Protein backbone atom coordinates (compact mmCIF):
# COMPACT_ATOMS: atom_id res chain seq x y z
CA UNK A 1 0.00 0.00 0.00
CA UNK A 2 2.75 2.46 0.96
CA UNK A 3 4.68 1.68 -2.22
CA UNK A 4 1.53 2.35 -4.26
CA UNK A 5 1.08 5.77 -2.62
CA UNK A 6 4.75 6.59 -3.18
CA UNK A 7 4.45 5.55 -6.84
CA UNK A 8 1.33 7.68 -7.33
CA UNK A 9 2.94 10.71 -5.63
CA UNK A 10 6.09 10.16 -7.72
CA UNK A 11 3.99 9.99 -10.88
CA UNK A 12 2.14 13.21 -9.99
CA UNK A 13 5.38 15.05 -9.16
CA UNK A 14 6.99 13.80 -12.39
CA UNK A 15 3.92 14.82 -14.41
CA UNK A 16 3.92 18.40 -13.11
CA UNK A 17 7.69 18.66 -13.42
CA UNK A 18 7.56 17.46 -17.04
CA UNK A 19 4.65 19.79 -17.79
CA UNK A 20 6.57 22.80 -16.41
CA UNK A 21 9.72 21.77 -18.26
CA UNK A 22 7.77 21.42 -21.52
CA UNK A 23 6.16 24.85 -21.08
CA UNK A 24 9.56 26.43 -20.38
CA UNK A 25 11.05 24.79 -23.48
CA UNK A 26 8.10 25.92 -25.58
CA UNK A 27 8.50 29.52 -24.36
CA UNK A 28 12.25 29.39 -25.01
CA UNK A 29 11.67 28.12 -28.57
CA UNK A 30 9.04 30.80 -29.18
CA UNK A 31 11.40 33.52 -27.95
CA UNK A 32 14.25 32.14 -30.08
CA UNK A 33 12.05 32.12 -33.17
CA UNK A 34 10.96 35.71 -32.57
CA UNK A 35 14.55 36.81 -31.97
CA UNK A 36 15.77 35.11 -35.15
CA UNK A 37 13.04 36.72 -37.22
CA UNK A 38 13.46 40.20 -35.73
CA UNK A 39 17.25 40.37 -35.57
CA UNK A 40 17.68 41.54 -39.19
CA UNK A 41 14.66 43.86 -39.27
CA UNK A 42 16.44 47.05 -38.08
CA UNK A 43 18.93 46.64 -40.94
CA UNK A 44 16.13 45.97 -43.45
CA UNK A 45 14.16 49.02 -42.28
CA UNK A 46 17.16 51.34 -42.58
CA UNK A 47 18.23 49.83 -45.93
CA UNK A 48 14.69 50.34 -47.24
CA UNK A 49 14.74 53.92 -45.98
CA UNK A 50 18.07 54.55 -47.77
CA UNK A 51 16.65 53.02 -50.95
CA UNK A 52 13.56 55.24 -50.76
CA UNK A 53 15.74 58.32 -50.43
CA UNK A 54 17.81 57.26 -53.45
CA UNK A 55 14.70 56.60 -55.55
CA UNK A 56 13.68 60.25 -55.22
CA UNK A 57 16.80 61.25 -57.14
CA UNK A 58 16.12 58.90 -60.09
CA UNK A 59 15.17 60.57 -63.37
CA UNK A 60 14.06 57.44 -65.27
CA UNK A 61 10.33 57.04 -64.53
CA UNK A 62 10.17 53.32 -65.41
CA UNK A 63 13.16 52.50 -63.24
CA UNK A 64 11.72 54.61 -60.45
CA UNK A 65 8.38 52.77 -60.66
CA UNK A 66 10.10 49.37 -60.72
CA UNK A 67 12.17 50.25 -57.64
CA UNK A 68 9.07 51.53 -55.84
CA UNK A 69 7.28 48.23 -56.51
CA UNK A 70 10.28 46.30 -55.17
CA UNK A 71 10.35 48.52 -52.09
CA UNK A 72 6.63 48.00 -51.50
CA UNK A 73 7.18 44.24 -51.54
CA UNK A 74 10.05 44.59 -49.04
CA UNK A 75 7.96 46.93 -46.88
CA UNK A 76 5.07 44.44 -46.78
CA UNK A 77 7.47 41.69 -45.73
CA UNK A 78 8.86 43.92 -42.98
CA UNK A 79 5.47 44.89 -41.58
CA UNK A 80 4.27 41.28 -41.66
CA UNK A 81 7.37 40.15 -39.77
CA UNK A 82 7.00 42.94 -37.23
CA UNK A 83 3.33 42.16 -36.67
CA UNK A 84 4.13 38.45 -36.33
CA UNK A 85 7.12 38.69 -34.00
CA UNK A 86 7.57 42.30 -32.87
CA UNK A 87 6.97 43.97 -29.56
CA UNK A 88 3.88 46.06 -28.83
CA UNK A 89 5.98 49.21 -29.29
CA UNK A 90 7.38 48.21 -32.69
CA UNK A 91 3.87 47.29 -33.86
CA UNK A 92 2.61 50.73 -32.75
CA UNK A 93 5.38 52.42 -34.74
CA UNK A 94 4.85 50.41 -37.92
CA UNK A 95 1.06 50.87 -37.63
CA UNK A 96 1.49 54.64 -37.44
CA UNK A 97 3.91 54.53 -40.37
CA UNK A 98 1.45 52.56 -42.48
CA UNK A 99 -1.47 54.81 -41.47
CA UNK A 100 0.42 57.98 -42.41
CA UNK A 101 1.68 56.49 -45.70
CA UNK A 102 -1.87 55.46 -46.60
CA UNK A 103 -3.35 58.84 -45.69
CA UNK A 104 -0.70 60.62 -47.74
CA UNK A 105 -1.37 58.41 -50.76
CA UNK A 106 -5.17 58.65 -50.58
CA UNK A 107 -5.45 62.33 -49.69
CA UNK A 108 -2.46 63.29 -51.83
CA UNK A 109 -0.94 65.32 -49.01
CA UNK A 110 2.72 65.99 -48.49
CA UNK A 111 4.15 64.24 -45.47
CA UNK A 112 6.36 65.98 -42.96
CA UNK A 113 9.77 64.69 -44.03
CA UNK A 114 11.24 65.02 -40.53
CA UNK A 115 8.40 63.02 -39.03
CA UNK A 116 8.76 60.27 -41.66
CA UNK A 117 12.52 60.07 -41.14
CA UNK A 118 11.95 59.90 -37.40
CA UNK A 119 9.40 57.09 -37.77
CA UNK A 120 11.80 54.90 -39.77
CA UNK A 121 14.73 55.54 -37.46
CA UNK A 122 12.62 55.03 -34.32
CA UNK A 123 11.32 51.74 -35.71
CA UNK A 124 14.87 50.47 -36.22
CA UNK A 125 15.89 51.85 -32.81
CA UNK A 126 12.95 50.17 -31.05
CA UNK A 127 13.55 46.80 -32.69
CA UNK A 128 17.27 47.01 -31.94
CA UNK A 129 16.30 47.62 -28.31
CA UNK A 130 13.82 44.71 -28.38
CA UNK A 131 16.45 42.34 -29.78
CA UNK A 132 19.60 43.49 -27.95
CA UNK A 133 18.35 45.55 -24.98
CA UNK A 134 20.78 48.25 -26.13
CA UNK A 135 19.43 51.80 -25.90
CA UNK A 136 20.87 53.85 -28.76
CA UNK A 137 19.72 57.38 -29.46
CA UNK A 138 18.27 57.83 -32.95
CA UNK A 139 20.45 60.94 -33.11
CA UNK A 140 23.47 58.80 -34.04
CA UNK A 141 21.79 57.51 -37.19
CA UNK A 142 20.96 61.04 -38.28
CA UNK A 143 24.53 62.17 -37.59
CA UNK A 144 25.88 59.27 -39.68
CA UNK A 145 23.53 59.78 -42.62
CA UNK A 146 22.81 63.49 -42.90
CA UNK A 147 25.57 65.79 -44.08
CA UNK A 148 23.68 68.81 -42.81
CA UNK A 149 22.50 67.32 -39.51
CA UNK A 150 23.61 70.35 -37.50
CA UNK A 151 21.34 72.67 -39.48
CA UNK A 152 18.38 70.27 -39.20
CA UNK A 153 18.95 68.94 -35.69
CA UNK A 154 16.25 71.04 -34.03
CA UNK A 155 13.49 69.96 -36.45
CA UNK A 156 14.59 66.33 -36.40
CA UNK A 157 14.76 66.30 -32.60
CA UNK A 158 11.31 67.88 -32.31
CA UNK A 159 9.77 65.34 -34.70
CA UNK A 160 11.50 62.41 -33.00
CA UNK A 161 10.67 63.48 -29.45
CA UNK A 162 7.04 64.20 -30.39
CA UNK A 163 6.70 60.67 -31.80
CA UNK A 164 8.26 59.17 -28.68
CA UNK A 165 5.66 60.97 -26.57
CA UNK A 166 2.75 60.13 -28.91
CA UNK A 167 3.58 56.44 -28.97
CA UNK A 168 4.69 56.13 -25.36
CA UNK A 169 8.14 54.84 -26.30
CA UNK A 170 11.14 54.59 -24.00
CA UNK A 171 12.21 58.11 -22.97
CA UNK A 172 15.85 57.06 -23.38
CA UNK A 173 15.31 57.38 -27.14
CA UNK A 174 14.78 61.16 -26.76
CA UNK A 175 17.19 63.35 -28.68
Protein Blocks (a to p, Z undefined) as FASTA:
>chain_A
ZZmmmmmmmmmmmmmmmmmmmmmmmmmmmmmmmmmmmmmmmmmmmmmmmmmmmmmmpmbl
mlmmmmmmmmmmmmmmmmmmmmmmmcfklmmmmmmmmmmmmmmmmnopacdfklmmmmmm
mmmmmmmmmmnopacdfklmmmmmmmklmmmmmmmmmmmmmmmmmnopafklpZZ
